[in-house]
Amino acid sequence: MAYPGKNHKQYATPKRRFEKTRLDDEKQLIIDYGLRNKRELWKAQSILRKYRAAARELVALRSAGITPEIYQTKKDQLISHLYRYGLVGDNADVGDVLALKVEQQLDRRLQTQVLRKGLARTPKQARQFITHGHIAIGGQRVTVPGYRVTREEEPEIGYYGVSPLTNEVHPERGRITRAGVR
């Protein structure tokens, strides 16, 4: 039995280490989303892999002849979880879960949400603001750039109350506004 306090790996590395197309795609995603390293990308891929496995299990249960009530409850649980995190729409189906892309998972990170809301100019700056404690969700400071933002938390993203960035005349706020992001 493993030690319960020890952290375990949350991702799986690629099977082929030096596949050119995969390396190029990963490099572009890291640049676009401002990720620190490939490990953050692999974590997002592993999360999607778990969701797809759950969807495939649902398809197998349906074809195995399980009662429709049990199938529907399991399907509703999976879809509502993915809807809460903003990965699928209102009336999504198992096929939509199987069609999820890693970009959709990366779009739900706090770092990307800060950039999209116009609180930072670049993905790297968004990461810096988060790690330095300038960003809060509902008044609560969050310092993890990889935090997955739910649909309810999305409108509550803003600057932390005592952060100098809350001041409208802060030099960095002026740059963000002049750059046309806001």
CNS distance restraints for C-alpha pairs under 8 A (distance, minus, plus):
assign (resid   2 and name CA) (resid   6 and name CA) 7.86 0.50 0.50
assign (resid  10 and name CA) (resid  43 and name CA) 6.16 0.50 0.50
assign (resid  10 and name CA) (resid  46 and name CA) 7.45 0.50 0.50
assign (resid  11 and name CA) (resid  39 and name CA) 7.48 0.50 0.50
assign (resid  11 and name CA) (resid  42 and name CA) 5.70 0.50 0.50
assign (resid  11 and name CA) (resid  43 and name CA) 4.77 0.50 0.50
assign (resid  11 and name CA) (resid  45 and name CA) 7.75 0.50 0.50
assign (resid  11 and name CA) (resid  46 and name CA) 5.39 0.50 0.50
assign (resid  12 and name CA) (resid  42 and name CA) 6.61 0.50 0.50
assign (resid  12 and name CA) (resid  43 and name CA) 7.58 0.50 0.50
assign (resid  12 and name CA) (resid  46 and name CA) 6.56 0.50 0.50
assign (resid  13 and name CA) (resid  42 and name CA) 6.75 0.50 0.50
assign (resid  18 and name CA) (resid  23 and name CA) 7.07 0.50 0.50
assign (resid  19 and name CA) (resid  23 and name CA) 6.16 0.50 0.50
assign (resid  20 and name CA) (resid  24 and name CA) 6.16 0.50 0.50
assign (resid  21 and name CA) (resid  25 and name CA) 6.15 0.50 0.50
assign (resid  22 and name CA) (resid  26 and name CA) 6.04 0.50 0.50
assign (resid  23 and name CA) (resid  27 and name CA) 6.07 0.50 0.50
assign (resid  24 and name CA) (resid  28 and name CA) 6.27 0.50 0.50
assign (resid  25 and name CA) (resid  29 and name CA) 6.28 0.50 0.50
assign (resid  26 and name CA) (resid  30 and name CA) 6.14 0.50 0.50
assign (resid  26 and name CA) (resid  38 and name CA) 7.24 0.50 0.50
assign (resid  26 and name CA) (resid  41 and name CA) 7.59 0.50 0.50
assign (resid  27 and name CA) (resid  31 and name CA) 6.32 0.50 0.50
assign (resid  28 and name CA) (resid  32 and name CA) 6.07 0.50 0.50
assign (resid  29 and name CA) (resid  33 and name CA) 5.95 0.50 0.50
assign (resid  29 and name CA) (resid  34 and name CA) 7.99 0.50 0.50
assign (resid  29 and name CA) (resid  35 and name CA) 7.95 0.50 0.50
assign (resid  29 and name CA) (resid  41 and name CA) 8.00 0.50 0.50
assign (resid  30 and name CA) (resid  34 and name CA) 5.50 0.50 0.50
assign (resid  30 and name CA) (resid  35 and name CA) 4.89 0.50 0.50
assign (resid  30 and name CA) (resid  36 and name CA) 7.40 0.50 0.50
assign (resid  30 and name CA) (resid  37 and name CA) 7.11 0.50 0.50
assign (resid  30 and name CA) (resid  38 and name CA) 7.15 0.50 0.50
assign (resid  30 and name CA) (resid  41 and name CA) 7.44 0.50 0.50
assign (resid  31 and name CA) (resid  35 and name CA) 6.91 0.50 0.50
assign (resid  32 and name CA) (resid 123 and name CA) 7.59 0.50 0.50
assign (resid  33 and name CA) (resid 106 and name CA) 7.29 0.50 0.50
assign (resid  33 and name CA) (resid 112 and name CA) 6.62 0.50 0.50
assign (resid  33 and name CA) (resid 123 and name CA) 6.04 0.50 0.50
assign (resid  34 and name CA) (resid 123 and name CA) 4.80 0.50 0.50
assign (resid  34 and name CA) (resid 124 and name CA) 5.38 0.50 0.50
assign (resid  34 and name CA) (resid 127 and name CA) 7.57 0.50 0.50
assign (resid  35 and name CA) (resid  40 and name CA) 6.58 0.50 0.50
assign (resid  35 and name CA) (resid  41 and name CA) 7.43 0.50 0.50
assign (resid  36 and name CA) (resid  40 and name CA) 7.06 0.50 0.50
assign (resid  37 and name CA) (resid  41 and name CA) 7.38 0.50 0.50
assign (resid  38 and name CA) (resid  42 and name CA) 6.18 0.50 0.50
assign (resid  39 and name CA) (resid  43 and name CA) 6.17 0.50 0.50
assign (resid  40 and name CA) (resid  44 and name CA) 6.52 0.50 0.50
assign (resid  40 and name CA) (resid 146 and name CA) 7.80 0.50 0.50
assign (resid  41 and name CA) (resid  45 and name CA) 6.32 0.50 0.50
assign (resid  41 and name CA) (resid 106 and name CA) 7.99 0.50 0.50
assign (resid  42 and name CA) (resid  46 and name CA) 6.09 0.50 0.50
assign (resid  43 and name CA) (resid  47 and name CA) 6.29 0.50 0.50
assign (resid  44 and name CA) (resid  48 and name CA) 6.41 0.50 0.50
assign (resid  44 and name CA) (resid 102 and name CA) 6.48 0.50 0.50
assign (resid  44 and name CA) (resid 105 and name CA) 6.24 0.50 0.50
assign (resid  44 and name CA) (resid 106 and name CA) 6.80 0.50 0.50
assign (resid  45 and name CA) (resid  49 and name CA) 6.10 0.50 0.50
assign (resid  45 and name CA) (resid 102 and name CA) 5.92 0.50 0.50
assign (resid  46 and name CA) (resid  50 and name CA) 6.37 0.50 0.50
assign (resid  47 and name CA) (resid  51 and name CA) 6.55 0.50 0.50
assign (resid  48 and name CA) (resid  52 and name CA) 6.15 0.50 0.50
assign (resid  48 and name CA) (resid 100 and name CA) 7.24 0.50 0.50
assign (resid  48 and name CA) (resid 101 and name CA) 7.74 0.50 0.50
assign (resid  48 and name CA) (resid 102 and name CA) 7.02 0.50 0.50
assign (resid  48 and name CA) (resid 105 and name CA) 7.45 0.50 0.50
assign (resid  49 and name CA) (resid  53 and name CA) 6.12 0.50 0.50
assign (resid  50 and name CA) (resid  54 and name CA) 6.27 0.50 0.50
assign (resid  51 and name CA) (resid  55 and name CA) 6.30 0.50 0.50
assign (resid  51 and name CA) (resid  97 and name CA) 7.04 0.50 0.50
assign (resid  51 and name CA) (resid  98 and name CA) 7.91 0.50 0.50
assign (resid  52 and name CA) (resid  56 and name CA) 6.14 0.50 0.50
assign (resid  52 and name CA) (resid  97 and name CA) 6.30 0.50 0.50
assign (resid  52 and name CA) (resid  98 and name CA) 5.28 0.50 0.50
assign (resid  53 and name CA) (resid  57 and name CA) 6.12 0.50 0.50
assign (resid  54 and name CA) (resid  58 and name CA) 6.32 0.50 0.50
assign (resid  54 and name CA) (resid  78 and name CA) 7.79 0.50 0.50
assign (resid  55 and name CA) (resid  59 and name CA) 6.41 0.50 0.50
assign (resid  55 and name CA) (resid  78 and name CA) 7.95 0.50 0.50
assign (resid  55 and name CA) (resid  94 and name CA) 5.83 0.50 0.50
assign (resid  55 and name CA) (resid  97 and name CA) 6.54 0.50 0.50
assign (resid  55 and name CA) (resid  98 and name CA) 6.60 0.50 0.50
assign (resid  56 and name CA) (resid  60 and name CA) 6.19 0.50 0.50
assign (resid  56 and name CA) (resid  98 and name CA) 7.80 0.50 0.50
assign (resid  57 and name CA) (resid  61 and name CA) 6.10 0.50 0.50
assign (resid  58 and name CA) (resid  62 and name CA) 6.20 0.50 0.50
assign (resid  58 and name CA) (resid  71 and name CA) 6.93 0.50 0.50
assign (resid  58 and name CA) (resid  74 and name CA) 7.49 0.50 0.50
assign (resid  58 and name CA) (resid  75 and name CA) 6.93 0.50 0.50
assign (resid  58 and name CA) (resid  94 and name CA) 7.87 0.50 0.50
assign (resid  59 and name CA) (resid  63 and name CA) 6.31 0.50 0.50
assign (resid  59 and name CA) (resid  94 and name CA) 7.82 0.50 0.50
assign (resid  60 and name CA) (resid  64 and name CA) 5.99 0.50 0.50
assign (resid  61 and name CA) (resid  65 and name CA) 6.58 0.50 0.50
assign (resid  61 and name CA) (resid  66 and name CA) 5.82 0.50 0.50
assign (resid  61 and name CA) (resid  71 and name CA) 7.08 0.50 0.50
assign (resid  62 and name CA) (resid  66 and name CA) 5.86 0.50 0.50
assign (resid  62 and name CA) (resid  68 and name CA) 7.72 0.50 0.50
assign (resid  62 and name CA) (resid  71 and name CA) 6.60 0.50 0.50
assign (resid  66 and name CA) (resid  70 and name CA) 7.10 0.50 0.50
assign (resid  66 and name CA) (resid  71 and name CA) 6.78 0.50 0.50
assign (resid  67 and name CA) (resid  71 and name CA) 6.46 0.50 0.50
assign (resid  68 and name CA) (resid  72 and name CA) 5.96 0.50 0.50
assign (resid  69 and name CA) (resid  73 and name CA) 6.22 0.50 0.50
assign (resid  70 and name CA) (resid  74 and name CA) 6.23 0.50 0.50
assign (resid  71 and name CA) (resid  75 and name CA) 6.06 0.50 0.50
assign (resid  72 and name CA) (resid  76 and name CA) 5.97 0.50 0.50
assign (resid  73 and name CA) (resid  77 and name CA) 6.14 0.50 0.50
assign (resid  74 and name CA) (resid  78 and name CA) 6.34 0.50 0.50
assign (resid  75 and name CA) (resid  79 and name CA) 6.11 0.50 0.50
assign (resid  75 and name CA) (resid  94 and name CA) 7.54 0.50 0.50
assign (resid  76 and name CA) (resid  80 and name CA) 5.84 0.50 0.50
assign (resid  77 and name CA) (resid  81 and name CA) 6.15 0.50 0.50
assign (resid  78 and name CA) (resid  82 and name CA) 6.30 0.50 0.50
assign (resid  79 and name CA) (resid  83 and name CA) 5.97 0.50 0.50
assign (resid  79 and name CA) (resid  88 and name CA) 7.48 0.50 0.50
assign (resid  79 and name CA) (resid  92 and name CA) 6.89 0.50 0.50
assign (resid  79 and name CA) (resid  93 and name CA) 7.40 0.50 0.50
assign (resid  79 and name CA) (resid  94 and name CA) 7.92 0.50 0.50
assign (resid  79 and name CA) (resid  97 and name CA) 7.95 0.50 0.50
assign (resid  80 and name CA) (resid  84 and name CA) 6.00 0.50 0.50
assign (resid  81 and name CA) (resid  85 and name CA) 6.58 0.50 0.50
assign (resid  82 and name CA) (resid  86 and name CA) 6.22 0.50 0.50
assign (resid  82 and name CA) (resid  87 and name CA) 5.29 0.50 0.50
assign (resid  82 and name CA) (resid  88 and name CA) 5.90 0.50 0.50
assign (resid  83 and name CA) (resid  87 and name CA) 5.78 0.50 0.50
assign (resid  83 and name CA) (resid  88 and name CA) 5.13 0.50 0.50
assign (resid  83 and name CA) (resid  89 and name CA) 6.13 0.50 0.50
assign (resid  83 and name CA) (resid  90 and name CA) 6.89 0.50 0.50
assign (resid  83 and name CA) (resid 151 and name CA) 7.99 0.50 0.50
assign (resid  84 and name CA) (resid 150 and name CA) 5.76 0.50 0.50
assign (resid  84 and name CA) (resid 151 and name CA) 5.80 0.50 0.50
assign (resid  84 and name CA) (resid 152 and name CA) 7.79 0.50 0.50
assign (resid  85 and name CA) (resid 108 and name CA) 7.33 0.50 0.50
assign (resid  85 and name CA) (resid 148 and name CA) 7.38 0.50 0.50
assign (resid  85 and name CA) (resid 149 and name CA) 6.61 0.50 0.50
assign (resid  85 and name CA) (resid 150 and name CA) 4.40 0.50 0.50
assign (resid  85 and name CA) (resid 151 and name CA) 5.91 0.50 0.50
assign (resid  86 and name CA) (resid 108 and name CA) 7.15 0.50 0.50
assign (resid  86 and name CA) (resid 150 and name CA) 6.43 0.50 0.50
assign (resid  86 and name CA) (resid 151 and name CA) 5.81 0.50 0.50
assign (resid  87 and name CA) (resid 100 and name CA) 7.66 0.50 0.50
assign (resid  87 and name CA) (resid 104 and name CA) 6.31 0.50 0.50
assign (resid  87 and name CA) (resid 105 and name CA) 6.85 0.50 0.50
assign (resid  87 and name CA) (resid 108 and name CA) 7.85 0.50 0.50
assign (resid  88 and name CA) (resid  92 and name CA) 6.16 0.50 0.50
assign (resid  88 and name CA) (resid  96 and name CA) 7.11 0.50 0.50
assign (resid  88 and name CA) (resid  97 and name CA) 7.33 0.50 0.50
assign (resid  92 and name CA) (resid  96 and name CA) 5.97 0.50 0.50
assign (resid  92 and name CA) (resid  97 and name CA) 7.78 0.50 0.50
assign (resid  93 and name CA) (resid  97 and name CA) 6.83 0.50 0.50
assign (resid  94 and name CA) (resid  98 and name CA) 6.41 0.50 0.50
assign (resid  95 and name CA) (resid  99 and name CA) 6.24 0.50 0.50
assign (resid  96 and name CA) (resid 100 and name CA) 6.51 0.50 0.50
assign (resid 100 and name CA) (resid 104 and name CA) 6.90 0.50 0.50
assign (resid 101 and name CA) (resid 105 and name CA) 7.04 0.50 0.50
assign (resid 102 and name CA) (resid 106 and name CA) 6.23 0.50 0.50
assign (resid 103 and name CA) (resid 107 and name CA) 6.04 0.50 0.50
assign (resid 104 and name CA) (resid 108 and name CA) 6.81 0.50 0.50
assign (resid 105 and name CA) (resid 109 and name CA) 7.28 0.50 0.50
assign (resid 106 and name CA) (resid 112 and name CA) 7.30 0.50 0.50
assign (resid 107 and name CA) (resid 112 and name CA) 5.70 0.50 0.50
assign (resid 107 and name CA) (resid 113 and name CA) 6.95 0.50 0.50
assign (resid 108 and name CA) (resid 112 and name CA) 6.85 0.50 0.50
assign (resid 108 and name CA) (resid 113 and name CA) 6.68 0.50 0.50
assign (resid 108 and name CA) (resid 148 and name CA) 5.53 0.50 0.50
assign (resid 108 and name CA) (resid 149 and name CA) 5.62 0.50 0.50
assign (resid 108 and name CA) (resid 150 and name CA) 7.62 0.50 0.50
assign (resid 109 and name CA) (resid 113 and name CA) 6.33 0.50 0.50
assign (resid 109 and name CA) (resid 145 and name CA) 6.79 0.50 0.50
assign (resid 109 and name CA) (resid 146 and name CA) 5.23 0.50 0.50
assign (resid 109 and name CA) (resid 147 and name CA) 5.50 0.50 0.50
assign (resid 109 and name CA) (resid 148 and name CA) 4.70 0.50 0.50
assign (resid 109 and name CA) (resid 149 and name CA) 6.05 0.50 0.50
assign (resid 110 and name CA) (resid 114 and name CA) 6.06 0.50 0.50
assign (resid 110 and name CA) (resid 144 and name CA) 7.72 0.50 0.50
assign (resid 110 and name CA) (resid 145 and name CA) 5.47 0.50 0.50
assign (resid 110 and name CA) (resid 146 and name CA) 6.07 0.50 0.50
assign (resid 110 and name CA) (resid 147 and name CA) 5.36 0.50 0.50
assign (resid 110 and name CA) (resid 148 and name CA) 6.08 0.50 0.50
assign (resid 110 and name CA) (resid 149 and name CA) 5.91 0.50 0.50
assign (resid 111 and name CA) (resid 115 and name CA) 6.49 0.50 0.50
assign (resid 111 and name CA) (resid 123 and name CA) 6.75 0.50 0.50
assign (resid 111 and name CA) (resid 126 and name CA) 5.60 0.50 0.50
assign (resid 111 and name CA) (resid 127 and name CA) 5.58 0.50 0.50
assign (resid 111 and name CA) (resid 130 and name CA) 7.28 0.50 0.50
assign (resid 111 and name CA) (resid 145 and name CA) 4.94 0.50 0.50
assign (resid 111 and name CA) (resid 146 and name CA) 6.69 0.50 0.50
assign (resid 111 and name CA) (resid 147 and name CA) 7.92 0.50 0.50
assign (resid 112 and name CA) (resid 116 and name CA) 6.15 0.50 0.50
assign (resid 112 and name CA) (resid 123 and name CA) 6.77 0.50 0.50
assign (resid 112 and name CA) (resid 126 and name CA) 7.57 0.50 0.50
assign (resid 113 and name CA) (resid 117 and name CA) 6.08 0.50 0.50
assign (resid 113 and name CA) (resid 149 and name CA) 7.91 0.50 0.50
assign (resid 113 and name CA) (resid 154 and name CA) 7.66 0.50 0.50
assign (resid 114 and name CA) (resid 118 and name CA) 6.47 0.50 0.50
assign (resid 114 and name CA) (resid 119 and name CA) 5.50 0.50 0.50
assign (resid 114 and name CA) (resid 120 and name CA) 6.50 0.50 0.50
assign (resid 114 and name CA) (resid 126 and name CA) 6.06 0.50 0.50
assign (resid 114 and name CA) (resid 157 and name CA) 7.31 0.50 0.50
assign (resid 114 and name CA) (resid 158 and name CA) 7.94 0.50 0.50
assign (resid 115 and name CA) (resid 119 and name CA) 5.92 0.50 0.50
assign (resid 115 and name CA) (resid 120 and name CA) 5.21 0.50 0.50
assign (resid 115 and name CA) (resid 121 and name CA) 6.57 0.50 0.50
assign (resid 115 and name CA) (resid 122 and name CA) 6.55 0.50 0.50
assign (resid 115 and name CA) (resid 123 and name CA) 6.16 0.50 0.50
assign (resid 115 and name CA) (resid 126 and name CA) 5.90 0.50 0.50
assign (resid 117 and name CA) (resid 182 and name CA) 7.61 0.50 0.50
assign (resid 118 and name CA) (resid 176 and name CA) 7.38 0.50 0.50
assign (resid 118 and name CA) (resid 181 and name CA) 5.34 0.50 0.50
assign (resid 118 and name CA) (resid 182 and name CA) 4.98 0.50 0.50
assign (resid 119 and name CA) (resid 126 and name CA) 7.37 0.50 0.50
assign (resid 119 and name CA) (resid 158 and name CA) 7.42 0.50 0.50
assign (resid 119 and name CA) (resid 159 and name CA) 7.82 0.50 0.50
assign (resid 119 and name CA) (resid 176 and name CA) 7.38 0.50 0.50
assign (resid 119 and name CA) (resid 182 and name CA) 7.61 0.50 0.50
assign (resid 120 and name CA) (resid 125 and name CA) 5.91 0.50 0.50
assign (resid 120 and name CA) (resid 126 and name CA) 5.14 0.50 0.50
assign (resid 120 and name CA) (resid 129 and name CA) 7.79 0.50 0.50
assign (resid 120 and name CA) (resid 176 and name CA) 6.38 0.50 0.50
assign (resid 121 and name CA) (resid 125 and name CA) 6.43 0.50 0.50
assign (resid 121 and name CA) (resid 126 and name CA) 7.25 0.50 0.50
assign (resid 121 and name CA) (resid 176 and name CA) 5.68 0.50 0.50
assign (resid 121 and name CA) (resid 179 and name CA) 7.59 0.50 0.50
assign (resid 121 and name CA) (resid 181 and name CA) 6.73 0.50 0.50
assign (resid 122 and name CA) (resid 126 and name CA) 6.22 0.50 0.50
assign (resid 123 and name CA) (resid 127 and name CA) 6.24 0.50 0.50
assign (resid 124 and name CA) (resid 128 and name CA) 6.24 0.50 0.50
assign (resid 125 and name CA) (resid 129 and name CA) 6.11 0.50 0.50
assign (resid 126 and name CA) (resid 130 and name CA) 6.26 0.50 0.50
assign (resid 127 and name CA) (resid 131 and name CA) 6.20 0.50 0.50
assign (resid 127 and name CA) (resid 145 and name CA) 5.78 0.50 0.50
assign (resid 128 and name CA) (resid 132 and name CA) 6.00 0.50 0.50
assign (resid 129 and name CA) (resid 133 and name CA) 6.31 0.50 0.50
assign (resid 129 and name CA) (resid 134 and name CA) 5.19 0.50 0.50
assign (resid 129 and name CA) (resid 135 and name CA) 6.36 0.50 0.50
assign (resid 130 and name CA) (resid 134 and name CA) 5.79 0.50 0.50
assign (resid 130 and name CA) (resid 135 and name CA) 5.27 0.50 0.50
assign (resid 130 and name CA) (resid 142 and name CA) 6.75 0.50 0.50
assign (resid 130 and name CA) (resid 143 and name CA) 5.02 0.50 0.50
assign (resid 130 and name CA) (resid 144 and name CA) 6.58 0.50 0.50
assign (resid 130 and name CA) (resid 145 and name CA) 6.04 0.50 0.50
assign (resid 131 and name CA) (resid 143 and name CA) 4.67 0.50 0.50
assign (resid 131 and name CA) (resid 144 and name CA) 6.35 0.50 0.50
assign (resid 131 and name CA) (resid 145 and name CA) 6.90 0.50 0.50
assign (resid 132 and name CA) (resid 143 and name CA) 6.94 0.50 0.50
assign (resid 133 and name CA) (resid 141 and name CA) 6.31 0.50 0.50
assign (resid 133 and name CA) (resid 142 and name CA) 6.69 0.50 0.50
assign (resid 133 and name CA) (resid 143 and name CA) 5.55 0.50 0.50
assign (resid 133 and name CA) (resid 160 and name CA) 7.26 0.50 0.50
assign (resid 133 and name CA) (resid 163 and name CA) 7.70 0.50 0.50
assign (resid 134 and name CA) (resid 141 and name CA) 7.45 0.50 0.50
assign (resid 134 and name CA) (resid 159 and name CA) 5.58 0.50 0.50
assign (resid 134 and name CA) (resid 160 and name CA) 5.19 0.50 0.50
assign (resid 134 and name CA) (resid 163 and name CA) 5.42 0.50 0.50
assign (resid 134 and name CA) (resid 164 and name CA) 7.92 0.50 0.50
assign (resid 134 and name CA) (resid 165 and name CA) 7.01 0.50 0.50
assign (resid 135 and name CA) (resid 141 and name CA) 6.03 0.50 0.50
assign (resid 135 and name CA) (resid 142 and name CA) 6.28 0.50 0.50
assign (resid 135 and name CA) (resid 143 and name CA) 7.43 0.50 0.50
assign (resid 135 and name CA) (resid 157 and name CA) 7.22 0.50 0.50
assign (resid 135 and name CA) (resid 158 and name CA) 5.82 0.50 0.50
assign (resid 135 and name CA) (resid 159 and name CA) 4.54 0.50 0.50
assign (resid 135 and name CA) (resid 160 and name CA) 5.03 0.50 0.50
assign (resid 136 and name CA) (resid 140 and name CA) 5.04 0.50 0.50
assign (resid 136 and name CA) (resid 141 and name CA) 4.12 0.50 0.50
assign (resid 136 and name CA) (resid 142 and name CA) 5.40 0.50 0.50
assign (resid 136 and name CA) (resid 156 and name CA) 7.98 0.50 0.50
assign (resid 136 and name CA) (resid 157 and name CA) 5.90 0.50 0.50
assign (resid 136 and name CA) (resid 158 and name CA) 5.55 0.50 0.50
assign (resid 136 and name CA) (resid 159 and name CA) 5.62 0.50 0.50
assign (resid 136 and name CA) (resid 160 and name CA) 4.80 0.50 0.50
assign (resid 137 and name CA) (resid 141 and name CA) 6.44 0.50 0.50
assign (resid 137 and name CA) (resid 142 and name CA) 6.78 0.50 0.50
assign (resid 137 and name CA) (resid 153 and name CA) 6.55 0.50 0.50
assign (resid 137 and name CA) (resid 154 and name CA) 7.98 0.50 0.50
assign (resid 137 and name CA) (resid 156 and name CA) 5.26 0.50 0.50
assign (resid 137 and name CA) (resid 157 and name CA) 4.55 0.50 0.50
assign (resid 137 and name CA) (resid 158 and name CA) 6.42 0.50 0.50
assign (resid 138 and name CA) (resid 153 and name CA) 7.20 0.50 0.50
assign (resid 138 and name CA) (resid 156 and name CA) 4.86 0.50 0.50
assign (resid 138 and name CA) (resid 157 and name CA) 6.51 0.50 0.50
assign (resid 138 and name CA) (resid 158 and name CA) 7.78 0.50 0.50
assign (resid 139 and name CA) (resid 156 and name CA) 7.90 0.50 0.50
assign (resid 139 and name CA) (resid 158 and name CA) 7.94 0.50 0.50
assign (resid 139 and name CA) (resid 160 and name CA) 6.33 0.50 0.50
assign (resid 139 and name CA) (resid 161 and name CA) 6.90 0.50 0.50
assign (resid 140 and name CA) (resid 160 and name CA) 7.38 0.50 0.50
assign (resid 141 and name CA) (resid 160 and name CA) 6.16 0.50 0.50
assign (resid 149 and name CA) (resid 153 and name CA) 6.10 0.50 0.50
assign (resid 149 and name CA) (resid 154 and name CA) 6.26 0.50 0.50
assign (resid 150 and name CA) (resid 154 and name CA) 6.27 0.50 0.50
assign (resid 151 and name CA) (resid 155 and name CA) 7.96 0.50 0.50
assign (resid 152 and name CA) (resid 156 and name CA) 7.82 0.50 0.50
assign (resid 153 and name CA) (resid 157 and name CA) 6.84 0.50 0.50
assign (resid 159 and name CA) (resid 163 and name CA) 6.79 0.50 0.50
assign (resid 159 and name CA) (resid 165 and name CA) 6.71 0.50 0.50
assign (resid 159 and name CA) (resid 166 and name CA) 5.93 0.50 0.50
assign (resid 160 and name CA) (resid 166 and name CA) 7.20 0.50 0.50
assign (resid 161 and name CA) (resid 166 and name CA) 6.82 0.50 0.50
assign (resid 162 and name CA) (resid 166 and name CA) 7.34 0.50 0.50
assign (resid 164 and name CA) (resid 170 and name CA) 7.05 0.50 0.50
assign (resid 165 and name CA) (resid 170 and name CA) 6.02 0.50 0.50
assign (resid 165 and name CA) (resid 172 and name CA) 7.48 0.50 0.50
assign (resid 165 and name CA) (resid 173 and name CA) 6.67 0.50 0.50
assign (resid 166 and name CA) (resid 170 and name CA) 7.82 0.50 0.50
assign (resid 168 and name CA) (resid 173 and name CA) 6.49 0.50 0.50
assign (resid 168 and name CA) (resid 174 and name CA) 7.59 0.50 0.50
assign (resid 169 and name CA) (resid 173 and name CA) 6.88 0.50 0.50
assign (resid 169 and name CA) (resid 174 and name CA) 6.71 0.50 0.50
assign (resid 170 and name CA) (resid 174 and name CA) 6.51 0.50 0.50
assign (resid 171 and name CA) (resid 175 and name CA) 6.52 0.50 0.50
assign (resid 172 and name CA) (resid 176 and name CA) 6.39 0.50 0.50
assign (resid 173 and name CA) (resid 177 and name CA) 6.28 0.50 0.50
assign (resid 174 and name CA) (resid 178 and name CA) 6.04 0.50 0.50
assign (resid 175 and name CA) (resid 179 and name CA) 5.97 0.50 0.50
assign (resid 176 and name CA) (resid 180 and name CA) 6.89 0.50 0.50
assign (resid 176 and name CA) (resid 181 and name CA) 6.09 0.50 0.50
assign (resid 176 and name CA) (resid 182 and name CA) 6.74 0.50 0.50
assign (resid 177 and name CA) (resid 181 and name CA) 6.14 0.50 0.50
assign (resid 177 and name CA) (resid 182 and name CA) 5.31 0.50 0.50
